[in-house]
Amino acid sequence: MFVDLLFYGFSTILLAAALGVIISRNPVYSALCLVLAFFTSAALWLLIEAEFLAIVLVLVYVGAVMVLFLFVVMMLDINVEEVKRGFTRYAWLGWVVSLIVIGQMITVFYAKDFGIDATIGPVRNPVDHSNTRELGEVLYTQYVYPFELAAVLLLVAIVAAIALTMRRRPGLKPQDVAKQVAVRREDRVRLVKDVTREGGEGPR
Amino acid sequence: MSEFLAVWSSLPEYIRTSVWILIVTVAVILSVAFTTLWERKFIGWIQLRKGPNRVGSFFGLVPGIFQPFADVIKLLLKEVVVPSASNKWLFRVAPAITLIPAFAAWAVMPLDPNLVIADIDAGLLYILSLTSVGVYGVILAGWAANSKYAFLGAMRSAAQVVAYEIAMGFALVGVVMAAGTLNLGDIVRAQQGGLGNWFFIWLFPLFVVYVIAGVAETNRAPFDVAEGESEIVAGFHVEYSGIAFALFFLAEYANMILISALTAVFFLGGWLSPFDGLLAADHPLAVPGFHWLFLKLFFFLTCFMWYRATFPRYRYDQIMRLGWKVLIPVTLVWITVEGVMVWFGVGPWSR
């Protein structure tokens, strides 16, 4: 009963937040609504005892991805008028895409062997059940190759992104920190003998 | 006393937990108050000054002991100015967003062998995710204020926190490998059996990385470019005044205490005694307890102030370089070394 109440509460907030992402005029509000959507879906995952995934969702998406998202969105100076210009022209495409998505969801929920009635909810585990351990055990034994492949794929993406953004312009004077640290007094300062002091030859 | 204990244990669990939450929250707030006083005193001594010595004296022993309360009353009585061109709602919410994670993280902190408010299995992940949420307050404060200085501070903070979170997370991967658990209490228990088993010996590079990343995460000197008072006035909280400004400081100091406590838990055996194993188990110095955690926490907290009084502020590009090109490779190398040590059964985790 209490769990049901929590579920419907969080689901309502989730739907409202998801709606907020697409209907709010301010892109910063959209990003913040997305953060709220992530939080509430993490809460829903907690309800089906997926603790590890729920916390990692908050850690990765809220803690890192959305921070960078906000970072970019805040720096953009989005002119709402200009964005809206093509809206009616491409509206039919939007309708087609949304109809396809709705159709797919209907087929999933009404399918004979994949519907809500056919799949049983997760079995309640005892209190000392460690979600993280279970996940780690299958991830590093049964699914180790797909897991490693996904990791390598991400690494390739990182390397590619860095390679694309790193361009060597001529005339750039970047600092070489190792050189700066290794510098000695003798390289920078030259002690000159003060000729004016000795013998009183030069002009004062 | 025994009657009290009997009544206490007969109460339902949610009431006992609520009482503990209240106790820990009040304790953290009071610690924050006295940390500000200790910081001003300590930095005063470093700079050959007396520090605050006017408000209260406590029989002439600790001049200035009531300074934090005087500060709080002053800030409470000041007007909170909300800039007319700001985003008023986010401007008011932002201090709370920084504050809540700093306090919520204490829920999983093992304070004593038998005392932790929420003894959850994924405690370390919970702490990591909460501390990563705290940066939203800084970013939103900077953006909502609609001021260029505040915005610069927010942008700096966002990039810095994301960079150092990675190094911090990797350092904790080493701790998790060594302890074999994400539960903070079990991480402390994995370091049982004397000083030689504490993780800072076996994971020394990770320990150093964690301490540095912790200073950067809390936006403290020498990583305080988000505030950078000599460059961008006061950074993200330049438009804040009165108690809203105080909330940011409450969050910053609460985070400092939290990071100090976490360093003690992850690397210095939390509530374990350093004489554990050297002296007889019932010797008063060998008994584990909150006082050991407090001493370790206090040491790291004082280090925060020591850094502030010693190091000049990092330049922004130097911060980025240190985070991405020095700390992260160091953690990667040491995790590999640790893997080799685990494989060959060297170290306290081979038991």
Interface residues (C-beta under 8 A of the other chain):
Chain A: V28 L32 V35 E51 F52 I55 V56 V58 L59 V62 G63 A64 V67 L68 L70 F71 M74 M75 S130 N131 T132 Q175 V177
Chain B: I120 D121 A122 L125 Y126 L128 S129 S132 V133 V135 Y136 I139 L140 W143 F151 A154 M155 A158 A159 V161 V162 E165 L182 D317 Q318 R321
